[in-house]
């Protein structure tokens, strides 16, 4: 245990970090590894691989991802902005390259092969995009002559265009939802809300008319006709799990779900550990979002407030989409469950998000002074 009287980077980090946030992120990573044992062996066997191929890779991915999360949590808000700018620039360049030399998987170009590794640049773009948009919104609020809102709109247009070109409408909706929430919290005029709402609706309708795979997924969701094998099987796994599940390793339906270790790992959790376990998992994600919004509510610095809000909403909305697809409440969409699903790019990018959250919510001297001032004003205690 690190003593309070010690001075140094590690001691300062330990006593200023939000340890509940840190414990929750590590807990989710542990749950993800546990569920990988349940969900991935059947997939590996179908592919002719060693039964624990994906489990081993999942554990390997966890190590550098955890280092990234802890390392980023040491940063100051200014350093967070700088790192986010570098990540955003690199990821946008790679997203352009993906359109020309990317790997085509299931009709989409989203992966870039670098040596023996494959990277999904859009995953890393998301947390960096949120941080930079928060900075642009906050700069406009601080100095209205700076066109921060306009730059944020242009940045969103660039990111959305690159995602649609892949095509990846789900990620577009994800960053659009988070970006819109941040813009609203930044004090967006009601005229902008109406204009952007109309443009968003028109864009979604245009995607339905012009992108066959989008129209197919929406039609299958609305009518139940066509290839609905994966979502139907996922629903069967959830129903079979009942309240307390079939027990570890006792799942049967999970063996025929094609993406049981990635997009449909929530259904595997339901079959083996039950609906109660899934409710606990949902509560953990809800805790992350609510705790982050609580931090943001107390924050007087506009950049910190918007960045923390956007980052926790990014985790929350992505979780909601994944779980909604598993429960057949949303059209099928390939999106991972943060820190739970298998995937090196996804896990590392989520740990970047977590690292940024931990860095921005640390208790710094000026932040503690703000909290004391807020407490005194609420309690009616005169200032010192």
C-alpha angles and dihedrals in degrees: 000000000000114000120234090228093059118101125208141089095284095045092047090048093049095051097041101042120098095248094190089059091047094048091048093052092049090046091054090050089052092049089050092055091047092051090047087065088054100042111032109053093073091050092048092050091051088054092048094249132130109286093244096040094115093039091057092046090047090054091047091051090051095062100060091035091057090048090051092051095049093042094052091047089069092063126106119233090260091052090048089057092049094048091046090052091053093046092047094050092047094045094048090051090049091047088058091048090049090064090061108028103014125125113261112226122174092343097310134098106218105127131079118201114222111178108303092343132080120209130195102212095192090067091061092041093063103067092038090049091052093050095047093046089050089053092049092049092047093048091053090050091049096044112018091193088069108086093223094143091052092050090049090052091049091048091051090049091053094047093045093048092052092048093049090049091059082043108243111145093166094061089044091056090046097054090038092056093047093043091050091050091051092047089051092050089049089062103265112190115247090243089062090048091056094044095047091043091054092046091049092050091047091049092051091048090047091052090052091053098043106031111066095196091054092049090047094053093047092046092049090049093050099040104025089225125128130027104350095144097122098048092042091051091047090053090050090052091052092049092048091052092061116179101323104021135234093280133259111315093004097102115120106172091053089069093071099043104107096210098031093135095051125021096013102040089115089065090051089051089052094050097048103031103023140234092293090060090049090051089054089050091051089048090054092055090045089052091054092051096044094045091049092049089048090055090047092050091057093045118102096186107091095212094052091044095051096039095051091045092049095046096050090044088052089058093042098048093045090051091047092052093049094047092042091056091049090052092045090242091121134034114272112278130168102239127138127235104244114260090349107071123074116259135108097217093046095048095045093046092049088051088053087054091048092047091053091049092050091047095049095046097050115124105249126180094257090045093052089050090052091050092051091048091049091049092050093049092050093045093045093239113153117246118261 
